[in-house]
Amino acid sequence: MRWVSDEPPPSQENLAQRGTLSTPGALGERPPSSDQAFNDPKAPYLLPIDLTSLRPEDYLHYFFRQVFKGNSLVPLAFGKESRMLDVGTGTGCWAIEMAEALPNVQVYGLDLQAPQDASARSHRHNHHPANYHFQPGNVLKHLPFREECFAFVHQRFLLASIPPAQWYAVLRELMRVTRPGGWIELVEGGTVLLDQGPATRQWFSWWEALAARSGLDLSRSSHLGELVQQVGLTCRSSVIDLPVGAWGRQVGLLLQRHMLTVYDDFAAHAQYSGIAPTQLQAVRTQLQDEWQTRRSQARFFVVLAEKRRPGSP
């Protein structure tokens, strides 16, 4: 795994002064290696026993919880009346775990609708802690919260839900509800795979064309840091390159499984767009060998933005 940042992380002394959530993945500590993240028996966060039973969004949640060695990368310090928001909460895994870890913090999960039943959540989340609250809403329209009410706003993997022309407005909304001194964390993927082969290039070409027909831009993730700065936030932008395939051992195999699931979901829609099922299957059969022989890496983008207090440097 490779972690690249455009700005040095703050010193451990500065983090200690600010206070951090009790996870070793706070900003300023280098993320673990692939093997360390998934094979360390002392790791504080364990994967569910049966990953195959998880929805794709929950699978990705547990995957990145291991990569980050926690649920957040920002330095967090909360008072008893603090609140945090998870935008696009989905099944609620991230928000519920944060509520369990921080019982004195009110955690809000926002999405178009709540999960319909307990089976939509992981086996650990068949109940809600008292400090977890689901709020129906659409970030593309308006967040149903007053200004400056959250100490931390979290949003990830909404690239395929936000049209390019609306990213600025979405980020303005996230900033509006974040209090001075609070943080916003964004995590996105996209169609950046290092050492692509012909099968991967064909898939991404199809995928980007299909997304464009729906008014989406899958390359937008690589410009998130610039967009965040445009709305007036101070931010640190980083990329994480993770191995895909058996060459990357457990992390590579887990990410390969996720990417093939994404491909299958894409293929189910693409066959109605004039792409022959035989073409789709031919590309799929080549992907695993291609990722293995080329030692491909998937790139993910992380933006950590702080809303500075008035008068702060």
C-alpha positions in Angstrom: 0.0 0.0 0.0 1.2 3.5 -0.8 0.1 6.7 0.9 0.9 10.0 -0.7 0.0 13.3 0.7 0.5 16.8 -0.7 1.1 18.2 2.8 3.1 16.8 5.7 0.8 15.5 8.5 0.8 17.5 11.8 3.2 16.4 14.4 2.2 13.9 17.0 2.6 16.7 19.7 0.1 18.9 17.9 -2.3 16.0 17.6 -2.0 15.2 21.3 -2.8 18.9 22.1 -5.9 18.8 19.9 -7.1 15.4 21.2 -7.9 12.4 19.0 -10.6 9.7 18.8 -9.1 6.6 20.2 -8.2 5.0 17.0 -4.6 4.6 15.7 -5.6 5.8 12.3 -5.8 9.5 13.1 -4.2 11.9 10.7 -0.5 12.1 11.4 0.1 8.4 11.7 1.0 6.5 8.6 -1.5 3.9 7.5 -0.4 0.3 8.0 1.0 -1.9 5.3 -1.4 -4.3 3.6 -0.3 -7.3 5.6 -0.2 -5.4 8.9 -3.7 -4.1 8.4 -5.3 -7.5 7.7 -3.1 -10.0 9.5 -2.2 -8.4 12.8 -3.9 -10.4 15.6 -3.6 -7.3 17.8 -5.5 -5.1 15.5 -8.3 -3.3 17.4 -10.8 -3.7 14.5 -11.6 -7.1 13.2 -13.4 -8.1 10.0 -16.8 -9.9 10.2 -16.4 -13.6 10.0 -18.6 -13.9 6.9 -17.8 -11.1 4.5 -19.8 -12.8 1.7 -23.0 -12.0 3.6 -22.4 -8.3 3.5 -23.9 -5.7 1.1 -21.2 -4.1 -1.1 -21.3 -0.9 0.8 -20.8 -2.7 4.1 -18.0 -4.8 2.7 -16.2 -1.6 1.7 -16.8 -0.1 5.1 -15.1 -3.0 6.9 -12.4 -3.1 4.3 -11.4 0.6 4.9 -11.9 0.3 8.6 -9.0 -2.2 8.5 -6.9 -0.1 6.0 -7.3 3.1 8.2 -7.1 1.1 11.4 -10.3 2.9 12.5 -13.3 4.8 11.3 -11.7 8.2 10.8 -8.4 9.8 9.9 -9.0 13.3 11.4 -8.0 14.5 14.8 -11.3 14.5 16.7 -12.1 16.0 20.1 -15.7 16.0 21.4 -17.5 17.7 24.2 -20.7 16.1 25.7 -23.0 18.1 23.4 -21.0 17.4 20.2 -22.7 16.0 17.1 -21.4 14.4 14.0 -23.0 13.7 10.6 -22.6 10.8 8.1 -23.9 11.9 4.7 -25.1 9.0 2.5 -25.1 6.7 5.5 -26.6 3.7 3.6 -27.0 0.8 6.0 -25.6 2.9 8.8 -22.6 0.8 9.7 -20.1 3.7 10.0 -22.5 6.0 11.9 -23.7 3.2 14.3 -20.1 2.2 15.1 -19.2 5.8 15.8 -22.2 6.1 18.1 -21.2 3.0 19.9 -17.6 4.2 20.4 -18.7 7.7 21.5 -21.8 7.4 23.7 -21.7 11.1 24.6 -21.8 12.2 21.0 -25.0 12.5 19.0 -24.4 10.8 15.6 -26.7 11.4 12.7 -26.9 9.3 9.6 -28.5 11.0 6.5 -29.8 9.3 3.4 -32.8 9.2 1.1 -34.4 6.5 3.2 -33.6 4.3 6.1 -32.8 0.6 5.7 -36.1 -1.3 5.5 -35.2 -4.0 8.0 -32.5 -5.3 10.3 -31.2 -7.7 7.6 -30.1 -4.7 5.6 -27.5 -4.0 8.3 -24.6 -6.1 9.5 -25.2 -8.7 12.2 -23.6 -6.4 14.7 -26.0 -3.6 13.9 -29.4 -5.1 14.5 -30.1 -2.5 17.0 -29.4 1.2 17.3 -27.6 2.9 20.2 -29.6 5.7 21.8 -27.3 8.4 20.5 -27.7 7.3 16.8 -30.3 9.1 14.8 -31.4 8.5 11.2 -32.4 11.6 9.3 -34.0 11.3 5.8 -32.7 13.9 3.4 -31.0 14.6 0.1 -27.6 16.4 0.1 -28.3 17.4 -3.5 -31.1 19.7 -2.3 -30.6 20.9 1.3 -29.3 19.4 4.5 -32.1 19.6 7.1 -29.9 21.0 9.8 -29.1 24.4 11.1 -25.8 26.2 10.4 -22.7 25.2 12.2 -24.1 22.3 14.3 -21.7 19.5 13.6 -18.2 19.0 14.9 -17.5 16.4 12.3 -19.1 15.7 8.9 -18.2 12.4 7.1 -19.0 11.5 3.5 -17.6 8.8 1.3 -18.2 7.0 -2.0 -20.9 9.3 -3.4 -19.1 9.9 -6.6 -21.8 8.0 -8.6 -24.5 10.0 -6.9 -23.4 13.6 -7.3 -23.4 15.3 -10.8 -20.3 17.4 -11.5 -22.3 20.6 -11.6 -23.6 20.0 -8.1 -20.3 19.2 -6.3 -19.7 22.8 -5.4 -23.2 23.2 -3.9 -22.8 19.9 -2.0 -19.5 21.0 -0.4 -21.0 24.4 0.5 -23.8 22.5 2.3 -21.2 20.3 4.2 -19.3 23.5 5.2 -22.6 25.3 6.2 -23.5 22.6 8.8 -19.9 22.2 10.1 -19.1 24.4 13.1 -15.9 26.5 13.3 -13.0 24.2 14.3 -14.9 21.2 13.0 -13.7 18.8 10.3 -15.0 17.3 7.1 -13.7 14.0 5.8 -14.3 12.9 2.2 -13.2 9.5 0.7 -13.8 8.6 -2.9 -12.7 6.0 -5.5 -13.2 6.3 -9.2 -11.7 4.8 -12.3 -8.0 5.3 -11.5 -6.1 2.0 -11.6 -2.3 2.0 -11.8 -0.8 -0.3 -14.4 -4.0 -0.9 -16.3 -4.3 -3.6 -19.0 -6.6 -3.7 -22.0 -9.5 -5.3 -20.1 -9.4 -2.7 -17.4 -9.2 0.1 -19.9 -12.2 -1.3 -21.8 -14.2 -1.6 -18.6 -13.4 1.9 -17.5 -14.2 3.3 -20.9 -17.6 1.7 -20.9 -18.2 2.7 -17.3 -17.3 6.4 -17.9 -19.5 6.6 -21.0 -22.4 5.0 -19.1 -21.9 7.5 -16.2 -21.7 10.4 -18.6 -25.1 9.5 -20.0 -26.5 9.9 -16.5 -24.7 13.2 -16.1 -21.9 11.9 -13.8 -18.1 12.3 -14.0 -16.1 9.4 -12.5 -12.9 11.4 -12.7 -14.2 14.1 -10.3 -12.6 12.4 -7.3 -9.1 13.3 -8.3 -10.1 17.0 -8.1 -11.9 16.9 -4.7 -9.1 18.8 -3.0 -9.4 21.7 -5.5 -13.1 21.8 -5.1 -12.9 21.9 -1.3 -10.5 24.8 -1.5 -12.8 26.6 -3.8 -15.5 26.7 -1.2 -13.1 28.3 1.3 -12.0 25.3 3.4 -8.4 24.5 4.5 -7.7 20.9 3.4 -5.2 18.2 3.1 -5.5 15.9 0.0 -4.0 12.5 -0.1 -4.1 9.4 -2.3 -4.0 5.8 -1.2 -2.9 3.2 -3.7 -4.0 -0.4 -2.8 -3.1 -3.6 -4.5 -5.7 -5.5 -6.5 -5.4 -9.2 -6.9 -3.6 -12.1 -5.2 -0.2 -10.5 -5.5 -1.4 -8.1 -2.8 -2.2 -11.0 -0.5 -5.2 -10.6 1.7 -5.9 -6.9 1.1 -5.5 -7.5 -2.7 -7.9 -10.4 -2.7 -10.5 -8.5 -0.7 -10.3 -5.5 -3.0 -10.4 -7.7 -6.1 -13.6 -9.3 -4.8 -15.1 -5.9 -4.3 -14.1 -4.7 -7.7 -15.5 -7.8 -9.4 -18.8 -7.2 -7.6 -18.8 -3.6 -8.9 -18.1 -4.9 -12.4 -21.0 -7.4 -12.2 -23.3 -4.6 -11.0 -22.1 -2.4 -13.9 -22.5 -5.3 -16.4 -26.1 -5.8 -15.3 -26.9 -2.3 -16.4 -24.5 -2.1 -19.4 -26.1 -4.9 -21.3 -29.1 -2.7 -21.8 -26.8 0.0 -23.4 -25.8 -1.9 -26.4 -22.8 -3.8 -25.0 -23.1 -7.5 -25.9 -23.2 -9.9 -22.9 -20.4 -12.0 -24.5 -18.2 -8.8 -24.6 -18.9 -8.2 -20.9 -18.1 -11.7 -19.9 -14.9 -11.8 -22.0 -13.6 -8.7 -20.2 -14.5 -10.1 -16.8 -12.6 -13.3 -17.4 -9.4 -11.2 -18.2 -9.5 -8.9 -15.2 -8.1 -11.1 -12.5 -5.2 -12.3 -14.6 -4.5 -8.8 -15.7 -4.5 -7.4 -12.2 -2.2 -10.2 -11.0 0.4 -10.0 -13.9 0.5 -6.2 -13.9 0.4 -5.8 -10.1 -2.3 -3.3 -10.5 -3.2 -0.8 -7.8 -6.5 1.0 -7.2 -6.3 4.6 -6.2 -8.5 6.2 -3.6 -8.7 9.9 -2.7 -9.0 11.3 0.8 -9.6 14.9 1.7 -9.5 16.2 5.2 -10.9 19.7 5.6 -11.0 21.9 8.6 -13.4 24.8 9.0 -11.1 27.4 10.6 -12.4 29.6 13.5 -12.7 33.3 12.7 -9.4 35.0 13.2 -7.3 31.8 13.1 -4.2 31.7 10.9 
